[in-house]
Amino acid sequence: MSAQITQGFRLSPQQKRLWSLQQYNSAYFAQCALLLEGKLKPEVLKAALEKVIIRHGILRTTFHCLPEMTIPVMDVKNSSIFSWDNIDLSHCEPKEISSKIAKLFQAAASLNLDFDQGTLLHISLLTLSIKKHILLISLPSICADTWTLKNLVTEISNSYSAYLQGERISEEVVQYLQFSEWQNQLLTDEDAKAAKQYWHEQLSPIASLKLPFESQPSQPFKFEINYCRLDISPDVTAKIVNLAQKYDTSTAVILLACWQTLIWRLTGQPDIVIGMASDRRDYEELYSLLGLVATWLPIKSHLTPDIRFQEVVELANQTIEASAEWQDYFVPEPIENHEKLAFPIGFEFEQLPEKLVAGDLSFSLEQYYSCIEQFKVKLTCTQREHSLSTEFYYDVNYFTADTIERITRQFQILLTSVTANPEEKISQLEILSFSDRQQLLVEFNQTHIDNPQYKCIHQLFEEQVQKTPNKIAVVFEDQQLTYAQLNRKANQLAHYLQQRGVKPEVLVGLCTERSLLMIIGLLGIIKAGGAYLPLDPTLPKEGFASRLQDLEIPLILTQQRLVDNLPTDVAQIVCLDTDWDIIADHKDENPISEITAQNLVYVLFTSGSTGKPKGVAIEHQQLLNYLHGITQRLDLSSTTNFATVSTLAADLGNTGIFAALCTGGCLHILSIECATDSAILAKYCRTHPIDCLKIVPSHLATLLASAPSDSILPRQQLILGGEAASWQLIEQIRQQAPSSLIFNHYGPTEATVGVTTFAVGNQQISTQTVPLGRPLANTQIYLLDKQLQPVPIGVPGELYIGGTGLARGYLNRSDLTAEKFIPNPFAEMGSRLYKTGDIARYLADGNIEFIGRVDQQVKIRGFRVELGEIESVLCQHPQVQQAVVSVREDNSNKSLIAYVVSKQTQTLNVSELQRFLREKLPEYMMPSTFIMLKALPLTSNGKINRNALPESNGDRPELAANYEPPQTEVEQSIANIWQQILHIEKVGIHDNFFDIGGHSLLLVQAHAKLREIFLSNISVINLFEYPTINSLAKYLTQKQTEVVSFEESTQRAQSRTESRQSRAQYR
């Protein structure tokens, strides 16, 4: 295409890009306010302006599209066309004048421009007084950049002076049309290819930056700008200038380095690209050119905690110099949509020109604005003589004013810190003010409450026995005990245990199914002065052995039917059921022991990354502090009926157990069948209304998905804990139980059950998951960076816990205790912090939001799982060369995937690996899917690339059992359900549900769907008993009298579904 065509001239590359941006909105404009001081002759000023417009063709240019073209051409008009307004503000008060000028400035920016035929240049003359005026100039950015605005000051001043003196100004200047043609030719010359390669390297894919409290706008949206202004103090300004001289650089580079440092501190991303405005006027011929010449250049930096600020300055200098060589060849890619901006973060620096004088009138650039690129946030720094100001422009679709004001304060603190300590590491520079630091460390942790710490937990129970001896204390199915009865049985066991040598600091194993014996055993052990060690009866034999091999444990309390699975060589076995006659011969009065609040109350095992579980040692004083804190926060003392649905081997249930027994409540121990079958649970709730229930969110979501119309939710308090809770689940709960209070409860075992709570109300909170809330009594929460410094509000940091609730440590693991329980740098000597490994951030209101993990630990159905432990056990298999385990989340259901590389001479099937793992690991640590690989994917530096691990393709795994397809209608119905739930394409009738990706919660889902189709009174327990399609189909067929034809049952299921939906609609 030639430079000139019949109807116009082609746009420059910069104009083409801006034209594409303008299609979304009209935010791209340039405007300035010139302060005119002295004796003004308005008619001379207007004539001078006309002369400037005639002299520069870009000021009288319009843009129109030719037929079948989307990019317009420039049409330079012969005469000057501009809009002129006279506005008299001389009668206004000074404050009113400032306000009116600001409004006029904003109004000029929101003009609807007709690029084809209309006037693009708008000028207003504001009269403030006889000797003070403001000339407001506004035009679209496709015609001007900031340099153009500064040139206009000179052009207008010179033209005004020439008119006064009757002089003529030469019209021989470089026109924008010439620049445009040169730019278009430049992009096709011999250096263009090398330039393209350079910019491709600078823009190589890096992680997208997300600043604190950055919103994700709904599509489409209008680019809408606001700003926050910060004037830098003269003292700091002088120090910045001196620092620039010291480092032989410019003020602009010092400020850019500060901006890079702050973005790094706020995002934690080492690789950062900031769009830096470049005027691109390096050639003398372009100095006086008017028009869009400027562009943003990508300035890339790689920052690490150990790098010093001086090094950031040096790197910025080098990058800017390298970019300058190729700047004339850079044009960002056109923006197709709002999802990926070329420059989410921008930086501009401008040195304003000195005041110019023409006759009795002075001209100075008082205010300016230019927008040539879309951004999320942009820092604009303006230097005027000895003053320095900053403006933080932001898109209101991404940020609120509060967020930007916070970033502004942090930048101000950083400038002060940099100028005081320019040799400091960037990770050590201050970005928090004293008041912000005080808020994070002190105000958010004002949790001190004086609670009696001298008592032990069983003594609180004994006091409650005195108050309400005849009140029902505990219920299991059709069995129940009053407080007095429970106390007598626990006392008999305690005396028996004392006789067997149990005393303070002695561990006693407790391995029982859910029953009254579980609570009797627990209370009996601690009444004897010992500490209970809960052991999950579903553990494989090797799982028991690995937990007990390094412990001195004289006794294990259990039930007769569980004995065969327990190791008999590490402790003596006492069966609470068959040995009870012996136990009952002992006294039933409260025993006396030397136990104090500093002694152990229990030890709980949690997953260990080395393949070996670790025992967390909790003392009475820590459990007592938790009990007081959670009872007061949730007002549990007035609650009557508590339910526990979890294993004693995890501390999730301790909230309900101890809150019930120490406040006079009734504890309902729900059987596994009741806790996993929503129909049975609903029936139980009708008979025994539950006031308070604590449950894992994924467990509750599974129950709600198959719940009958009767609510399974508690009447008063629902406590969610053990894993992150989704807002979708909250909405389901609200629909079914609008009057029930919902609490999210967070805390690791090492800090005794829980440390924070969040009361879910009608708050408008835009978090991914339900917040963790605020700390309980006598608990401190610190969100720290890798240097153990507090992170600002909104910035992710590792969550550390301090306070009375911290565990003694890990039993017989002093090295691990020292690693995880560190000295508290913010409290008195001897205080400790527990390093959780959880990543979280503070919300603006002081609540905490969970973000993720720093390591490979995950939560599976409320259980803490170290992926490294599973990997370690897998690698113990003689045929396994390497193994990696990852987690997959599908519709809030988390499952484990194992990637296995076998030894070259060996062939492995999934059944063999599953059998091997089941002998060593609990059910919740079993991978749902096994994927065999020839080799694990590696990164460039030789580490395992977890992001490159393949997803499951839905194929049936390689099992020991041969594939045999479903034959009967019943088998096919079951197979359809399994395929749907397990996301696999085919299932054999001899495949074990748990071998092809199933786990307990998925079994509950399968049970609900089976119940929809088959009218048989099948329970979840039956599904555990018949884990293959063949065995389950036979079981169902044997109950033929209870089963109708598949077609009829399907119709009934559909009828029931429609009926339930209808009821829900009008509820």
N, C-alpha and C positions, 0 to 999 in steps of 0.2 A: 504493500500500500504506500503510495507516495505521500510526501509531507502534506501537500495541499491537494484536496479533492474538490469537487464541484461545490459541495455545500459546507465545508469546514475542515478542521485540522484534527488529527488524531490525538488522543489523550496520552499523557506520559504514563509510564508504568505505575507511578504512585497514584495518579488520578484514577486509573482503572481500578486499582484495589479499593480506593476510597468510594468510588461509585458503587462497587458491590456491597460495601458496608452500609452505604446510605439507603440501600433497598430495604433494610430492616427498620431504620428510624432516622430521624433528623438530628441526632445528637452531635453530628460532626460539623462544627462551626469554629470560626476564629473571631475574636472580638477584643477590643481594647478601649480603654478610657484614657484620653489624653488630657492632662491638666494644663489649662491655659491661664497663666497668671500675668496680669498687666492690662494695658489698654488694648482691647480687641476691636478690630474693625470687621464685623461679621461679613460684609459684602466682599471684602478682600479675601477673607478666609474661604468663602464659598468659591470664589474665582480661582483661588490657588488650588483648591481641591479638584476643580474641573480640569485644571492643567495637569495635575498628577494623574488623573484618570485617563486623559488623552495620552500622556507620556507612557503609561503602562497598559498594554492591551488586555492583560488578565483581569483588570478591574472593570472592563466593559465586555466581558465574555459571557455568552450563554451556552447551554449544552442541549443538543437535541439528537434524538436517535433517527438514523436513516431507516428506510424500510427494511425489514427482516434483520435488523441488527439490535443487539441488547446493550452494547456499549456505545455511548453517544460520541459525537465529535464536538470540537470547540468551534463556536461561531463568534468571531470578534467583531463587535459592532463599530461603526464609524464614529458615532457620537457618544458622549458620556451619558450614561444612564444610571442614576442613583436616586435613592429616596432620601429626602431631607426634612427634618423636623426641628422646630425651635420650641424649647420647653423652658418656661420661666419658673425657677425655684427660689428666686430671691426673697420671696415673702415667707419662706418656711424657716422653722427653727433648725439649728444645726443637726440635732438628732433626727428630725424628720427628713432632712436633706439626705442623710446617709441611707435611711431606709428607702427613700424614693429612688435614689441612684441604684441601690441594689436591685430593686424591683424592675427598673428600666433595663438593667444589665441582663436580668433573667428573661424579661420579655423579649429582648432582642435575640436571645438565644432560641426562643421557641417560635420564631416566625415560620410560617408555611411558605416555602420558596417555590417559585415556578422557574425551574432551571431552563425551560425551553424558551419562554417568551418574557418572563417577568424580570423584575429588578432584583439583582442579587446583592448589591451593595447598599447598605442602609446606614445612614449617618444622622445623628441627633446632636444638636447643640444645646447643652444645658446651661442656663444662666444661673450662677449661684450668687453673684454680686456684680457690681460694676466692673471690678477688676479680677473676677475669678469665674472661669467657665470650664466646662468639661465637654470634650468632643468624644461622643460615643460612636465607634465604628464597628460594624458587624457584617461579616460575609461568610459564605460557606467555606469549609476547610479545603474543598476541591480547588479553591482559588487562592488560599493563603495558609501559611504556617506561622509559627511564632516569630521567626526571623523576618518575615514579611511585615508583621505588625511593628517590629522595631524599626524596620526600614521606612515604614510609613511616617513615623515621627520625624525622621530626617527629611523625607521627601516633602511633607507638608510644611515643615519649618522653612526649608530652603525656598519652596515655591512662594510662601507667604512673604518671605524677605525679598525675593526677586520682584514681586508685585509692588511692594512698598517702594523699592528703589528703581522701578521701571526697567529692570533687567530681564533678559531672555534666558531661559534654561534650555539647554540642548535636549532635543528629543531622541538623540542617538543613544539608546540603552539596549542592553540585551533583553529581548522579549521572551516571554515564557514559551511561545511557540517554538523558538529556536532551541531552548533547553529541552523541550519535550521530544523534538526530533533527535537531538543528540543522545538522549537517554534511550530511546527506542533502538537506535543503531548500536549503542554500546552493548546491549544485551545479546547482540549477534556477532560481536567481534571475536578475535582469536583468544582473548583472555576469559571469555564468558564461561567456558567449560571448566577451567581451573577454579573460577570464582564459585561456580555452582557446587563443585566438589567441596570447597572450603565451607560453604554455608550448610551443606548437607551434614558435614561432621559436627558443626556447631549445634545443629538441631537434631542430633541423633536422639532416638527415643529415651526419655527419662521419665521417672515416676511423676505423675501430675501432682502439683502442689495444692494443698488444701489448708487454708489458714483457719485458726480457731473460729468456731461458730459460723463458718461459711455455709450458706444455704445452697440447696440445689433447686434452682428455679424451675417451675413448670414450663413446658414449651407450648407455644412460643412466648417470648416476653420482649418488652421494649427496653433497650439499653437506656437506663435512666441514671443520671449522675448527681451526686451530692458531694459535699466536701467538709473537711474539718481543718481548721487553720491553727498553726502553731508558730509563734514568733520565737526565734532563738535568742536567748539573752546576749547582750553585747559581750559579756565575759566569755561565754562559750564560743561565740562567733569568732572572737579574736584568737582563741586557742585553736579552733579548726583551721583558720588561715595560717597560723604559725606551724601547725602540724603539717599542712600541705607544703609549706616552704621547706620544712625539715626533711620531708620524704621526697622532695623535688617533684611534686605533682600538683594537681589543681584541687581547689576546694570541691569541685564536682566529684572527683574520684574519691576523696575522703568520705563524702556523703553517700556515694554509691556503695562503698565498702561497708558503711554502717547499715545501710538498707539491706545489703546481702546478708550481713551478720544477723540482723533481726529476723529476717525471713527464715534463715537457717534455725535460729533458736525457737521460732514459733512452729515450724513444720517438722523439724528433725530430719529433713531430707538433705543428704550430703550434696547432691547435684541440683543446682538451681540455675534457671535461666530467667533473666530479667530483661525486659525490653527497654533499652535505653534510647532516648530520643537523640538523633544525630541530625544537625542542621545541614550537613553535606555541602557547605559553602567553602571548601578548601581552595577552589580556584578563584582568583581575583575577579574574573569576569562575572562570577555569580554573587559577589558581595551585595550589589545593589539590586539584584533581581527580585521581583515580586512574584509570588506564586508558591505552589506546593512543591517544595524541593525536599523537605525533611522526611525522614522515615525513622522507624524504630529498628534498632539492631539487637540481635540476641547476644547478651553478655552472659556467658556461661561460667559458673564457678563450681569448684569441688571443695567443700569445707569439711573439716574434721575437728573434733574437740581440742586437739593439741595445737592446732594452727594459731599463730599469734596475729593480732590485728594488723601489724605492719606487713605481714605476709599477704593478708587479704588485699591490702592496698596495692602491693607489688603485682599480685596476680591480676587484679582489676586493670591496672595500668597496661600490663602485657596484652591482655585480651582486647582492650580498647584499641591499642596500637595495631594489633593484628587485624582487627575488624575494619579499621580505617582504610587499610589497603584495598579491601574488596567492597567497601560500603556502596559504591556506585552501582554495583551489580546485584544488590540485595532487594528483593521484593517479596514480602511474605505471600504464602499461598492464599488464594481467595477463600473466604469463609463460606462454607456451604450451609452451615447452621450454627447454632449457638453452643453446641456441645463441646467443641474444641476450639478455644481461642488461640491465636498465634502467640499472644503475650498476655497471660492472665495477670501478671504483675509488671508494672511499668515504673520508669524513673526518668525524670526530666530535670535539667538544671538550666537556669537562665541568668545571665548577667545583664541587668537592665542598663540601657544607655544613660549617660549623664544628661542633665538638663540642657536644652538648646535655646538660644535667644535669637529672636528676629525682631529688630526694632525695639519697641516697648513691651514686647510680649515674649514670655518664655513658654517652651513646650517640654513637657516631661510625660513619660509613660507611667501613669498612676496605677493602672490595673490592666491585666490581660488574661486571656484564656484561649487555648487552642486544643482541639481534640482531633487527632488524625488516626487513632487506633482504638479498637474496642479493648476493654480491660475489666478486671474485677476490682483491682485497687492500683492506684498510681500515686507515687510520691513526686510532687513538683516542688523543687527548691528554687528560690528566687533571691539573688544577691543584688542589693542596691547600695552602692557606696560601702558603708561599714555595717549595714544591717543584713540580716539573713532571716528569711521566713520560709515556712514549709506549708504546703497544702496537701492533704491526703484525700484525693478524689477516689470515689468508689461507686460501684454500681449497686443501687439500692436493692436490686434483685438478689444479690449475694450477701450483703452485709447490712446490719443495722447501725444506726449512729453510735450506739453504746459500744459496739465492737470496735469501730474505727477510732473512737475517742480513747479506748483502752490501748490500741496499737500506737496512737499518737503519744500517749504518756510513756509507753515503753521506749519509743524512739528517743524521746527527750532524755530519759534516764540513761539510755545507751550512749548518747552523745556526750553527756557529762562524764560517764565512766571511761569512754574512749579517750577523751582529751586529758583525763587525769592519769590513765594507765594505758598508753598506746602500745606498750610492749607486752601487755597481758594476753593470755590465751583467750580466744573468743568465747570459750565455754565458761570462763570465769568473769566475764564482763557483766556488770549489773544491768538488768532490764526492769527490775522491780523497784518501785519507790518504797520508802520505809513503811508507809501506810498499807501498801499492797502486800508487802512481806508480813506485816503484823496481822493482816486479815487472814492470810493463808496459814500462818504458823500458830497464831494465838486465837483470833476471834472464831474461826471455824472449829476450833478445838476446845471451846469453853464448855467442858462436859463434866467438870468435877462435881460429884455428889458424895456426901458422907453416908456410906452404908456400913452397917456392922460387918466387919471382916473377921471377927474372932470365932464365929460359929462355923460348924461344918454342915454340909448339905443335909445329912441325915438328922441332924438336930432340929432343923426347920421342919422336917417331916414329923418328928416326934412331937413337936409343939402343936402341929396341926392335928395330930391324933388326940391330944388332950382337948382341943377345941371341938372337934367333930368326930368323936369315936364311932358313932353309928351311921355316919354318912358313907355312901358307896364311894370307894376310892378307885377301884379298878374293875373293868368289865372285859371279858373275852368270851365272845359267842354267848352261850347260856350260863356262863360262870361269872361270879362276881364276889368281891371281898369288900367289907367295910374297912375304914381306916384302922379300927381296932384289930380286926382279923388279920389284915395285911401286916400290921406291926408285929403281932404275936408270931406269925410264921417267919417273918424276917428276923425277929429276935432269936427264935429257935435255931435258925440257920447260922446266925452270927455267933452264938455260943458254940455251936458245933465247929465252926471254922476256927474260932479262937483256940479251941481244944486241939485242932489240927495244926496250930502254929501260925495262923494268920494274925498279923499285927500291922501297924503303920509301915508303909513302903513295901509291903508284900503284895505281889500281883497274883490274882486269882482269875483263871480263864472262865469265861461265861459263854457257853455255846448251846443255845436253846432255840427252838422254834418260837414263833410269836405265841405267847400264852401268859397266863398268870405267873407261871414259874419264872419267866424272864424278869418280871418286876421283883418277885420275891428274891431271886438270886442277886439281882443288882443291889437291892437294899440290904440284904444279908451281908454281902461282902463289905460294903462301906460301913455298916454298923459294927462289923468285927474289927474295923480299923484298916482294912486292906483297900486295894484299888482293883476295880474290875477291868478285865481285858476282854472286851466283846469279840467273839469269833463268829463269823457268818457260817451257819451250818451248811450252806450250799458250796462252800469252798472245796476244791479237790484236796485229796490227802496231802499232796506235795505242797499245796498252798498253806496248809496248817504248819507243815514242817518248816517251811522257809520263814514263817513268822515267829516260830517258837524256839528255833535252834539256838539263838544267842541269849535267851531270857531265862532267868531263874524263876520258874513258876511251879509251885508245889502241887497245885490242884487245878483241875478243870471241872466246873459244874456243867452238867449236860443232861440229856434225856437218854433213856436206854436205846431207843432206835437210832440214835446218832453216834453211838460208841464206835461202831466198826470203821467209821471214817476218820476217827481221831487218832493221832499218834500216842501210843501208850508208853513210849520210852522217855518222854520228857516231863510227864506229870502224872499224878494219881488222878483217876477218874472218879467223880462222884455223880451219881444219877439222882437228880432232884425228884424224879417220879418214883423209881423203884427203891431208892434208899431213904425215902421220906420217913418211914417208920422209925428209923434210927435217929434221924435228925429231930423228929418230933419229941423224942425223949428228953430233949434239952429244955432249959428254962425259957419262958416266953417273955421275960421282963427285959427292959432296955439294957443292953450290955454296957460295960464300962471299958473304955480303951484310952490309950494315951495319945490318940490322934489329935492333931491341930489343923488349922486352916492351911498350914504350909505343907501338909502331907498330900501325897497323890490320892486322887479320887478315881481316875481312870486313865487308861492308855489306849489310844486308837491308832490303828495302822492306816497309813495312806500310801499311795503308789510311789515307788522310787525309781528315778531315772536310770539307775545302774542295774535294774532288774530285781532289786531286793526292796520289799516294803519297809517303811520306817515307822517306828512307834512314837506317837506324839504324847508326851506326858503332861497331863492336866492335874492341877492341884485343886483342893477344895476352895481356896480363896478366889481362884479364877472363875470357877463354876458359879460360886456365890455372887461374884460381881456381875456375871452375865445374867443370872436369874433376876437379880434386882433391876438391872438395866432394862431388860426386855419386858419384864412385868410392868414397870412404870411407863415405858414408852408406849406399849400396846394396851395398857390398862387391863392386863390379864387377871388381876386379882378378883375382878367381878365376873369372870367367865366361869361357867358351870361345867360344860362338857367338852373335853378335849379328845381329839382322835390322833392316833399315830399310825402311819401306814408304811413306815420305813424300817429297815433293818437296824438293830442296835449297834452294828459294826460301823455305822456312819453316825456322825453326831447330829444329823438333821432332825431326828426325832427327839433329841434332848430338850428342845424348846417346849414341846407339849408335855413330855414325861415329868420334868421337874417343876414346870409351872403349875401343872395339875396337882401333883402330890404335895407341894409346899404351900399352896394357897387354898386348899380345900376343894379343889375341883375333882371331877370324875374323869379318869383316864380310860378311853376306849381303845383297846388294842385290836386293830382290824386284821383279820386273817389275810393271807396272800390272796385267797380266792375272792374275798370281799374287796380287797384293795385293787384288784385288777379287773373285776367284772362290774361294770357300771350298773347293771340291773340289780345285782345282789347288793351293791353299795346303796343304791336308791332305796331298796327295801329296808336295809338296815337303818338308814337315816329316817325313814318313816316311823320305825319302832323306837329308835334311840336318836332323837334330834341332836345334832352335833353343833356346838357353838364355835369351836375353834379347830381349824385344821391347818397343818403345815405340810406342804407337798412340793415335789419337784415340778416345775412348769411343764416339761415334756410328758410326765406321767399324767398330770391333770388334763393336758390337751388331748391325750389319747382317750381318757375316760369321757371327756365332754363330747368327743366325736361320735361316740356310740351311746351316749346317755339317753335314757328314756325321758319322758316329759317331766317326771318327778326330779326335783333338783338333788344333785349329789353334793352341793356346796354348803358350807357352814352358814349358820344363821347370823353370826356376829363378825368373826375375824377369819379371813383367809390369808395365810402366810405362805408366800412363794419363796423358795430358797433352793440352793444347790446348783443353780445355773442361771444364765441370763433369761429374763422373761420378755416376751414380745408384747407389743401393743395389741396385736391381733387377738392374743389370748385374753388380754384384759377386757377387750370389747365383748368377747364371748361370755366372760364371767359376769360382766355388768348386765347383759341381757337376761341371764338366768337368775342372778341373785343381786338385784339392784341395791338392796339394803345392806349387803355384806361389805364390811370394810376390807380393803385389799392392801396388804403390805408386802413390799419386796424386801427380802432380808438377805444380807450378804455377810460372809465371813469365812475364812479358812479355819480348818481344825486347829491350827497352831495358835489361833487367837480365841479359842473356846467358843465354838458354835457359830457365833455371829458378832459383827461389830458395827454394822450400819442397818438402818431401816429407812424405807421410803413409803410414805402413805400415799396411795394412789387416789387422787381426787379428780376434780374436773380441770386440772391444770392444762394449759396449752404448752406442751413440751415437745420440741422437735428433736428427739433423740432416737437413735436406731432401736434401742431396747429401753426397758423401764429402768430409770436411774437406781443406783444403789442407795442413795439417800445420804443421811448424815450419821455421824458416830453416836454410839450409845454412851451411857454414863461411864466416866473415867477411861475413855478411849480417845486416842489421838490418831488422826489419819493425816499422812503426809504424802503428797504426790511430788516425786523428786526426779531430777534428771540423773544422768550417769555420774555426775560429780556430787551427787547428794545435795543439790541445791533445789529449792522449791521452784516448780514451773508455774508460769502465770495461769490465771483463770482461762480455761478453754484449751490449754496446751496439754497434750498427753504426757503423762509421766508414770513411772512405776509407783505402785501403791505400797506404802510402808505403814505398818500399824504399831502404835505404842500404847502404853497404858497397863492397867491392872490385869487385863484379860490375857496377856501373853503367856503361853505355855512355859513350863520349866525348860523344855527343849525336847530333843529327840533321845529316846531311851538308848543308852549305851552308844551314842553317836556324837561324842563331843566335837569331832571335827565338823560334822554337818551342822550341829547346833551353832558353832562359832561362825560358820559361813552364812547361815540364814538369820540368826539373831545377832544383830550388830549393835554397838553402842549408839545411843540416841544423841546426835549432835545438837539437838534443840532443847534438851532438858538436863536436869541435874545429873551429876556423876552416878553411874550405876544403872541408869535407865537404859532400856533396850528398845530396838525397833525390829519388827519382823519384816523381812523382805519377801513380799508375796509372789512376785513375778507377774502380777496382774498389771495391765496398763489401763489407766483411767484418766479422766480429766474432771476438773471442777466446772460445773455450770455456773452461770452468773449469780444464781441465788444461793450458792454454797452447797447444793446437792452434787453428788458425784455420779458420773456416768462411766460404766464399764466399756472399754474399747477392745481389749484382747489380751494376749499373753506375750511375754518376752521370750518364751521358750516353747518347747513342744508339748507342754501340758495342756490337756483338754478336759472338758467336763462331758461325761457320757451318762445320761439319765440321772444326773445329780452326783455321780461318783467322780472323784478326781482320778485322772488316768495320765500317767507319764508314758508317752509313746515310746520312749527309750526303754521302758521296762518290757513292753511287749516285743520290741525289736531284739532286746537282749535274750529273752527266752526263745524266740524263734531261731536265733543264731546258735542256740545250744543243740538244735536238731543236727544230727550227724550228716545229713544230706543237704543242709542249707549253707550256701556260701555267703550270701548277704541278704539282709532284709530291711525294709523301710516300711513304717506304718504311718498313714495319714488319716485325716478325718474328713468325711463328706457330710454335707448338710442338705437334706431334701425335705422341703415343707416342714421345717423346724425339727425334723428327725435327724439326729446325728448318728452316724455309723462309722466303723473303722474299716479301712482298706489296708490289706497287707500286700506289699510288693516283694516277691521272693525270687532270688537268683539261686538256682541249685548248683551243686558241684557238677562239673562237666560230665562225669561218668554216671550220674544218678538221674533218675526220673522220679518226680514227686507228684502225688495227687493230693487234692485238697483234703480229702477225708483223713489222710495220714497226719497232715499238719494240724487239723482240728483236734484229732484224738490226742496228739502230743501236747497241744496248748491246754486242753481241758484238764489234763492231769496236773497242771501247774498254775493256771490262772482262773480267777473268778469269771462268772458268765459275762459280766458287763465289760470285761477286757478282751473278749473274743472278737476278732475281726469278722465282719459280716461278709466280706468279699476277699478272695485271694487272687492276685494276678501274678502269673509267672512271667518273668522277664529273662532275656538272655544276659542283659547287663542293665545296671541302674544308670539313668541319665546323669551327666556331670556338667558342672559349670566350667567356664574357661580356666578357673584356678583349681579344678580337680575335686571340688566339693559336690555332694549329691544335690542335684537340681530338683527340688521337690515340686517346683512349678511345672516341670516338664513330665512329671509322672502321668501316665495315661489314665483316662477314666475307664470305668467298667463299660464294656459294650453290651451288657445284658445277656451274654451267652451263659448257658448252664456251665458251672465249673466242672473241672475234671475230678469226678468222685470215684470212690472204690465201687460203688453200686453202678451197674449198667443202666443205661436209660431205657425205661419202659413206659410208653405213653399211657395216658388214662384210657380205660376201656368202657367203663360204665358212666351213666349219667351223673351219678353221685361223685365219682372220681373226677369227672370233667369239671363239675361245679366247684369242687375244692381246688382243683388246679387253676381255674380261672381266678379265684380269689388270691391264691399264692402269687401267681404271675403279676397280678395288679399291685399287690402290696410290696413284693420283693423286686419289682422292675426287672424281671427276667423273662425271656421269650418262651422258654419251655421248661416244664417240670416233670420229672419222672415220678411214677407212683411209689417208688422205693426210696426217693430222696428224702433225707431228714430235713425238716424245716430249718433247723439251726445250722445245717451244713451248707445251705444255699443262700445264706444272708439273713436269716431270721434272728430276732432276739426277743426278749420278753415283752417289750412294748409293742412290737410288730405283731406278736402273737395275740395280744389283746385286741388289736385292730382286726386281725383275722377272725377272732372269736365273734366280734360284733357283726361282721359281714356274714359269717356262717349262721348266726342266729337270725339274721334277716331272711335267709333262704330256707333253712331247715327248722322246723318247729320243734325239734328235739330239745330236751332240757339239758343241753351240753354245757359244761363248765370250762373255764380256762384250765383248770387242773387236768381235765380230760385231754386237752390239746397237748399238754406236757407229756401225758401218758401215751398218746398216740401221735408221734411227731411226723409220721409219713402219711401220704395220701392213701396208700393201701390200707394201713392199719386204722386210720380214722374213718375211711369209708366203710370198712367192715363193722366198726363199732356203731356207726350210724345205722347201717343196714340191720344190725341185730335188734335195734330199737324200732323195728319197722312199724309197729303199732302206733308209734309216736310221730312217724314221718309220713308226710303226704307226698304226692308226686312232685317232681321238681317244678313242673309248669304251674301247678296250683300254688305251691309255696312261694314261687317268685311273684305271682299275682298278689298274694297276701302281703308279701314283703313290701311291694309297691304301694298297696293300699295303706299299710301301716305308716310308711314314709310320708305319703301324701297327707294322711291324717295328722301326723305329728307336725308337719310343716304348716298345716292349716291352723293347728292350735297355737303354734309359735307366732303366727302372723297376728293373731288377735289377743295374744297374751298381754 
